[in-house]
Amino acid sequence: MHCSTSPCDTARLAPGQSLHIAVDAGTAFVVTAGRLRIDEAPRWLADVCVPVGRTLDEGTQHVVERAGWITLSALGAPVAWRRLPAPPPAPRRRGAAWAWTRRNAGA
């Protein structure tokens, strides 16, 4: 399903149902109904593996920090959510050395 303002995925989960999907960094999830639990891959902090997860209520959103597999779980009641794709990467700025080389290339 597509949103009117931008391309996105809309989906539903039944109570107790989970979905395991791969996402890009910067992908946003917006909960439109119910409560959704998002669990990202655990991260290492010093010598400890720390779980990364968040519970979202209706009307809230979460942006995934790192690309990888995540788990979405419905908590209590049916959940409806939208997935907005990550924004395209910004163009790289060329440094001053490139501009100087280009200016002096014809000399």
ZARO-794933 format. One record per residue (C-alpha): residue in three letters; x, y, z. Coordinates in pm, whole numbers, padded with zeros to 5 digits, always signed. Layout:
AlaXYZ...
This chain:
Met+00000+00000+00000His+00129+00348-00076Cys+00090+00669+00123Ser-00028+00984-00051Thr+00273+01191+00057Ser+00556+00942+00011Pro+00616+00576-00064Cys+00572+00362+00245Asp+00449+00024+00358Thr+00141-00013+00575Ala+00089-00337+00763Arg-00103-00494+01049Leu-00008-00747+01314Ala-00253-00957+01515Pro-00219-00969+01895Gly+00093-01164+01989Gln+00216-01181+01628Ser+00576-01087+01538Leu+00752-00999+01214His+01126-01030+01147Ile+01244-00801+00864Ala+01562-00645+00724Val+01573-00264+00709Asp+01814+00011+00610Ala+01952+00263+00857Gly+01719+00562+00874Thr+01399+00364+00812Ala+01116+00508+01021Phe+00820+00323+01174Val+00500+00509+01266Val+00234+00332+01475Thr-00118+00420+01357Ala-00308+00188+01596Gly-00219-00021+01903Arg+00122-00077+02066Leu+00428-00202+01878Arg+00755-00336+02016Ile+01065-00286+01797Asp+01375-00490+01881Glu+01695-00411+01690Ala+02016-00615+01691Pro+02198-00596+02026Arg+02502-00371+02054Trp+02830-00416+02235Leu+02912-00166+02509Ala+03257-00239+02651Asp+03235-00616+02717Val+02857-00627+02757Cys+02598-00707+02491Val+02314-00455+02536Pro+01967-00520+02388Val+01819-00237+02180Gly+01443-00210+02178Arg+01158+00030+02222Thr+00782+00011+02274Leu+00578+00253+02063Asp+00226+00368+02140Glu-00024+00486+01882Gly+00092+00804+01709Thr+00462+00766+01793Gln+00751+00684+01563His+01098+00531+01575Val+01391+00566+01334Val+01623+00266+01305Glu+01985+00368+01366Arg+02164+00080+01194Ala+02084-00139+00897Gly+02005-00499+00978Trp+01733-00734+01098Ile+01468-00614+01342Thr+01168-00776+01509Leu+00828-00605+01526Ser+00581-00743+01782Ala+00217-00655+01855Leu+00151-00593+02223Gly-00197-00669+02354Ala-00420-00561+02064Pro-00397-00556+01686Val-00135-00311+01560Ala-00126-00105+01242Trp+00200+00063+01142Arg+00367+00233+00849Arg+00725+00192+00736Leu+00880+00497+00573Pro+01195+00427+00370Ala+01529+00575+00467Pro+01605+00906+00296Pro+01855+00890+00010Pro+02213+00968+00108Ala+02318+01331+00076Pro+02561+01408-00207Arg+02922+01423-00100Arg+03086+01762-00094Arg+03402+01795-00292Gly+03693+01947-00109Ala+03885+02265-00183Ala+04165+02067-00347Trp+03925+01944-00615Ala+03811+02302-00691Trp+04171+02425-00709Thr+04269+02141-00945Arg+03971+02210-01169Arg+04044+02586-01184Asn+04409+02529-01269Ala+04360+02237-01509Gly+04357+02461-01816Ala+04671+02657-01722
